[in-house]
Amino acid sequence: MNALGRSPVQVTGLALGAAPLAGLFTEVTEEQAYDTVAAAWRHGVRYFDTAPHYGLGLSERRLGAALREHPRSAYTVSTKVGRLLEPSPDGGDDLAHGFAVPATHRRVWDFSADGVRRSLDASLERLGLDRVDVVYLHDPDDHAEQAFREGYPALEKLRSEGVVGAIGAGMNQAEMLTRFVRETDVDVVLCAGRHTLLDQRAAAELLPAAVERGVSVVVGGAFNSGLLADPGPAATYNYAPAPPELLDKALRMKAVADRHGITLRAAALAHCAAHPAVASVLVGARSAAEADDCAEQFATPVPAAFWQELRDTGLLPPEEPT
């Protein structure tokens, strides 16, 4: 178990991302969602991440239901604030936002102090919990002023009151997360897709700043939404069709992995975990089989010769930690 910054919150090196449980792109049944969490638990995963955004609250409801049979002190849960869910009479589905669920609600951006508390209260109700361990400001990219001026101080107050154990921000970029690390007293930041075999932007400033400030980093998006899990013509990179040059690079990395008797998935996960700032690697799964595979790949040793060949062939920067 690893501590998040200077907080009392502990997380496992591998964490389960619960967005897929809410029908990310394609439908997932209640039974599949339960079995996915159960499989992760069998492999020793004790950190679970969710958000109101994921399936309009469905991820939180399913995760809470799946964890209900375990003692509350045995696991760590994080959720997020910044989007309030309001009932919508429009009908239809939520596929425009990536989730195969009915569009029963609409998302309303709100990083105000009141919005933070309302969002957390609603999350606790959906999860069926009296507390969560970690709360992140979720995707404040276009709401920086309100997030820093109102949202962050609200989280700081919740932490001081003992309502939550650790606070931070979660984003698909490294630049604003670096600002959170340098300008606030966050315990942790969740960086998705910017510390991978194909994108090392977090290594430039975010990860060194986190080490300097004693802030933990949780890394998501290890596979850049699919390309590093299974490179091929239909693979996606950051939720869009993979550019030809990146597909070629991923295929070359896979060939190196094959030569060294490992999978590209194992290498991608090992790379994410290697930096001293990283406390946990967050991987989404939509089935027990996927959860099993993630755990097995995460536990696979990656030989030093593999990393050396990536450096020698220019597939990985020489200074990148492995």
C-alpha positions as CSV (number, residue, x, y, z in Angstrom):
1,M,0.0,0.0,0.0
2,N,1.2,3.5,-0.8
3,A,0.2,6.8,1.0
4,L,-1.3,9.6,-1.0
5,G,1.1,12.5,-0.3
6,R,1.1,13.4,3.4
7,S,-2.5,12.2,3.8
8,P,-3.5,9.1,5.8
9,V,-5.1,7.5,2.7
10,Q,-3.5,4.4,1.4
11,V,-3.8,2.9,-2.1
12,T,-2.8,-0.3,-3.9
13,G,-0.3,-0.1,-6.7
14,L,-3.0,-1.2,-9.1
15,A,-6.4,0.4,-9.0
16,L,-9.7,-0.3,-10.8
17,G,-11.2,2.5,-12.8
18,A,-15.0,2.1,-12.7
19,A,-16.0,4.1,-15.8
20,P,-16.4,1.0,-18.0
21,L,-18.8,-0.5,-15.4
22,A,-21.3,2.2,-16.5
23,G,-21.4,1.1,-20.1
24,L,-18.5,3.1,-21.6
25,F,-19.1,2.9,-25.3
26,T,-21.1,-0.4,-25.1
27,E,-23.6,-1.7,-22.5
28,V,-22.4,-3.6,-19.4
29,T,-24.8,-5.6,-17.3
30,E,-25.2,-5.5,-13.6
31,E,-23.8,-9.0,-13.3
32,Q,-20.7,-8.1,-15.4
33,A,-20.1,-5.0,-13.3
34,Y,-20.3,-7.0,-10.1
35,D,-18.0,-9.7,-11.4
36,T,-15.4,-7.2,-12.6
37,V,-15.1,-5.6,-9.1
38,A,-15.0,-9.1,-7.5
39,A,-12.2,-10.2,-9.9
40,A,-10.2,-7.1,-9.1
41,W,-10.7,-7.7,-5.4
42,R,-9.5,-11.3,-5.7
43,H,-6.2,-10.0,-7.2
44,G,-5.7,-7.7,-4.2
45,V,-6.9,-4.4,-5.7
46,R,-8.2,-2.2,-2.9
47,Y,-8.4,1.2,-4.6
48,F,-11.4,2.0,-6.8
49,D,-12.1,5.2,-8.7
50,T,-15.4,6.5,-10.0
51,A,-17.2,9.8,-10.8
52,P,-20.8,11.1,-11.4
53,H,-19.9,11.7,-15.0
54,Y,-19.5,8.0,-15.7
55,G,-22.8,6.8,-16.9
56,L,-24.7,9.6,-15.2
57,G,-24.1,8.1,-11.8
58,L,-24.4,4.5,-12.8
59,S,-20.8,3.8,-12.1
60,E,-21.1,5.1,-8.5
61,R,-24.2,3.0,-7.9
62,R,-22.7,-0.2,-9.3
63,L,-19.4,0.2,-7.6
64,G,-21.1,0.9,-4.2
65,A,-23.3,-2.1,-4.6
66,A,-20.3,-4.4,-5.5
67,L,-18.2,-3.2,-2.5
68,R,-21.0,-3.4,0.0
69,E,-20.1,-7.0,1.1
70,H,-16.6,-5.8,2.2
71,P,-15.7,-3.9,5.4
72,R,-15.5,-0.2,4.7
73,S,-12.0,0.0,6.3
74,A,-10.7,-2.6,3.8
75,Y,-10.8,-0.4,0.6
76,T,-10.2,3.1,-0.7
77,V,-12.7,4.9,-2.9
78,S,-12.3,8.1,-4.9
79,T,-14.9,10.1,-6.7
80,K,-15.0,13.5,-8.4
81,V,-16.7,16.9,-8.3
82,G,-17.3,19.5,-11.0
83,R,-20.4,18.1,-12.8
84,L,-23.8,18.1,-11.1
85,L,-26.4,15.7,-12.5
86,E,-29.8,17.3,-13.0
87,P,-32.9,15.4,-14.2
88,S,-33.6,15.7,-17.9
89,P,-37.0,15.0,-19.6
90,D,-35.4,14.9,-23.1
91,G,-34.9,11.1,-23.2
92,G,-32.6,9.3,-25.6
93,D,-29.2,7.9,-24.7
94,D,-25.9,9.2,-23.4
95,L,-23.7,7.9,-26.2
96,A,-22.7,11.5,-27.1
97,H,-20.8,11.5,-23.8
98,G,-19.6,8.0,-24.4
99,F,-21.9,5.9,-22.2
100,A,-24.5,3.4,-23.4
101,V,-27.2,4.4,-20.8
102,P,-30.5,6.3,-20.9
103,A,-30.0,10.1,-20.8
104,T,-32.1,10.5,-17.6
105,H,-30.0,13.4,-16.4
106,R,-27.9,16.2,-17.9
107,R,-24.5,17.3,-16.6
108,V,-24.1,20.9,-15.3
109,W,-20.6,22.2,-14.8
110,D,-20.2,23.6,-11.3
111,F,-16.9,24.1,-9.4
112,S,-18.4,26.5,-6.8
113,A,-18.1,25.7,-3.1
114,D,-21.9,24.9,-3.0
115,G,-21.6,22.7,-6.1
116,V,-18.7,20.7,-4.6
117,R,-20.7,19.9,-1.5
118,R,-23.9,19.1,-3.4
119,S,-21.9,16.9,-5.8
120,L,-20.2,15.0,-3.0
121,D,-23.5,14.5,-1.1
122,A,-25.2,13.1,-4.2
123,S,-22.2,10.8,-4.8
124,L,-22.3,9.4,-1.2
125,E,-26.0,8.6,-1.7
126,R,-25.4,6.8,-5.0
127,L,-22.4,4.9,-3.5
128,G,-24.3,4.1,-0.4
129,L,-21.4,5.3,1.8
130,D,-21.0,7.7,4.6
131,R,-17.6,8.9,3.3
132,V,-15.2,8.6,0.4
133,D,-11.5,8.7,0.9
134,V,-10.4,10.9,-2.0
135,V,-12.2,13.6,-4.0
136,Y,-10.8,15.1,-7.2
137,L,-11.8,18.2,-9.1
138,H,-12.8,16.6,-12.4
139,D,-11.7,18.1,-15.7
140,P,-11.5,21.8,-14.8
141,D,-9.8,22.6,-18.1
142,D,-12.3,25.3,-19.1
143,H,-13.2,26.3,-15.6
144,A,-9.8,27.0,-14.1
145,E,-10.7,30.3,-12.4
146,Q,-13.6,28.9,-10.5
147,A,-11.8,25.6,-9.7
148,F,-8.9,27.4,-8.1
149,R,-10.9,30.2,-6.5
150,E,-13.9,28.2,-5.2
151,G,-13.6,24.5,-5.9
152,Y,-10.2,23.8,-4.4
153,P,-10.8,25.8,-1.2
154,A,-14.0,23.9,-0.7
155,L,-12.1,20.6,-0.9
156,E,-9.5,21.9,1.5
157,K,-12.3,22.7,4.0
158,L,-13.8,19.2,3.6
159,R,-10.4,17.7,4.3
160,S,-9.8,19.9,7.4
161,E,-13.3,18.9,8.7
162,G,-12.3,15.2,8.2
163,V,-15.1,14.6,5.7
164,V,-12.5,13.3,3.2
165,G,-9.0,12.0,3.7
166,A,-7.2,13.3,0.5
167,I,-8.0,15.9,-2.2
168,G,-6.7,16.6,-5.7
169,A,-7.6,17.1,-9.3
170,G,-8.0,14.7,-12.2
171,M,-7.4,15.6,-15.8
172,N,-6.4,14.4,-19.3
173,Q,-3.5,16.9,-19.3
174,A,-0.3,17.6,-17.3
175,E,0.0,21.4,-17.5
176,M,-2.9,22.4,-15.2
177,L,-2.1,19.5,-12.8
178,T,1.4,20.9,-12.5
179,R,-0.2,24.2,-11.4
180,F,-2.3,22.4,-8.8
181,V,0.8,20.7,-7.5
182,R,2.8,23.9,-7.3
183,E,0.1,26.4,-6.2
184,T,-2.1,24.4,-3.8
185,D,-1.8,21.9,-1.0
186,V,-3.3,18.9,-2.9
187,D,-2.4,15.4,-1.8
188,V,-2.7,13.8,-5.2
189,V,-3.4,14.4,-8.8
190,L,-4.8,11.9,-11.3
191,C,-3.1,12.2,-14.7
192,A,-4.7,10.3,-17.6
193,G,-2.9,9.4,-20.8
194,R,0.1,11.8,-20.3
195,H,2.5,9.4,-18.7
196,T,2.6,6.5,-21.2
197,L,4.9,4.7,-23.6
198,L,3.5,7.0,-26.3
199,D,3.1,10.3,-24.4
200,Q,5.7,11.5,-21.9
201,R,4.4,15.0,-21.3
202,A,3.9,14.4,-17.6
203,A,7.6,13.7,-17.2
204,A,8.7,17.2,-18.2
205,E,7.3,19.1,-15.2
206,L,4.4,17.4,-13.4
207,L,6.2,14.3,-12.1
208,P,9.3,16.2,-10.9
209,A,7.1,18.9,-9.3
210,A,5.2,16.1,-7.5
211,V,8.3,14.6,-6.1
212,E,9.6,18.0,-5.0
213,R,6.3,18.9,-3.3
214,G,5.5,15.5,-1.8
215,V,2.4,15.1,-3.9
216,S,1.4,11.7,-5.2
217,V,0.3,10.9,-8.8
218,V,-2.2,8.4,-9.8
219,V,-1.7,7.5,-13.5
220,G,-4.7,6.6,-15.7
221,G,-4.9,5.9,-19.4
222,A,-1.9,3.6,-19.5
223,F,-3.0,2.2,-22.8
224,N,-4.0,5.6,-24.3
225,S,-7.6,4.3,-24.7
226,G,-6.6,1.1,-26.5
227,L,-3.6,1.6,-28.8
228,L,-1.1,0.2,-26.3
229,A,-3.4,-2.7,-25.3
230,D,-3.9,-4.0,-28.8
231,P,-2.3,-2.1,-31.6
232,G,-4.1,-2.6,-35.0
233,P,-5.9,-0.7,-37.7
234,A,-9.0,-0.3,-35.6
235,A,-7.2,0.9,-32.4
236,T,-8.0,4.2,-30.8
237,Y,-5.6,6.7,-29.3
238,N,-7.1,9.0,-26.7
239,Y,-10.6,8.0,-27.8
240,A,-10.0,8.8,-31.5
241,P,-8.7,6.7,-34.4
242,A,-5.0,6.2,-33.9
243,P,-2.8,8.3,-36.2
244,P,-0.7,6.2,-38.6
245,E,2.6,7.3,-37.1
246,L,1.6,6.3,-33.6
247,L,0.1,3.0,-34.8
248,D,3.5,2.3,-36.4
249,K,5.3,3.2,-33.2
250,A,3.0,1.0,-31.1
251,L,3.5,-2.0,-33.5
252,R,7.3,-1.6,-33.3
253,M,7.1,-1.5,-29.5
254,K,4.9,-4.7,-29.6
255,A,7.5,-6.4,-31.7
256,V,10.2,-5.6,-29.2
257,A,7.9,-6.9,-26.4
258,D,7.3,-10.1,-28.3
259,R,11.0,-10.6,-28.7
260,H,11.5,-10.3,-24.9
261,G,8.6,-12.7,-24.1
262,I,6.2,-10.1,-22.6
263,T,3.1,-8.3,-23.8
264,L,3.0,-4.6,-24.7
265,R,0.3,-4.3,-22.0
266,A,2.7,-5.4,-19.3
267,A,5.3,-2.9,-20.5
268,A,2.7,-0.1,-20.6
269,L,1.7,-0.7,-17.0
270,A,5.2,-1.1,-15.8
271,H,6.2,2.1,-17.4
272,C,3.4,4.0,-15.7
273,A,4.4,2.6,-12.3
274,A,8.1,3.2,-12.6
275,H,8.3,6.9,-11.6
276,P,8.8,7.5,-7.8
277,A,5.9,10.1,-7.9
278,V,3.4,7.4,-8.9
279,A,1.4,5.9,-6.1
280,S,-1.1,3.9,-8.2
281,V,-1.9,2.9,-11.8
282,L,-5.6,3.1,-12.6
283,V,-6.9,0.7,-15.2
284,G,-10.5,0.4,-16.4
285,A,-12.1,-3.0,-16.9
286,R,-15.5,-4.0,-18.1
287,S,-15.4,-7.7,-17.3
288,A,-13.8,-10.2,-14.9
289,A,-11.6,-11.4,-17.8
290,E,-10.3,-7.9,-18.3
291,A,-9.7,-7.4,-14.6
292,D,-7.8,-10.7,-14.4
293,D,-5.7,-9.7,-17.4
294,C,-4.8,-6.3,-16.0
295,A,-3.7,-7.8,-12.7
296,E,-1.7,-10.5,-14.4
297,Q,0.0,-8.0,-16.7
298,F,0.7,-5.6,-13.8
299,A,2.5,-8.4,-11.9
300,T,4.6,-9.4,-14.9
301,P,8.3,-8.6,-14.6
302,V,9.6,-6.6,-17.6
303,P,13.3,-7.4,-18.4
304,A,15.8,-4.5,-18.4
305,A,16.9,-5.6,-21.9
306,F,13.4,-4.6,-23.2
307,W,13.8,-1.1,-21.9
308,Q,17.3,-0.9,-23.3
309,E,16.1,-1.9,-26.8
310,L,13.4,0.7,-26.7
311,R,16.0,3.3,-25.9
312,D,18.5,2.0,-28.4
313,T,15.9,2.2,-31.2
314,G,14.6,5.6,-30.3
315,L,11.2,4.3,-29.2
316,L,11.6,5.7,-25.7
317,P,13.6,8.8,-24.6
318,P,16.9,7.9,-22.9
319,E,16.0,9.8,-19.7
320,E,12.5,8.1,-19.2
321,P,12.4,6.2,-15.9
322,T,11.7,2.5,-16.2
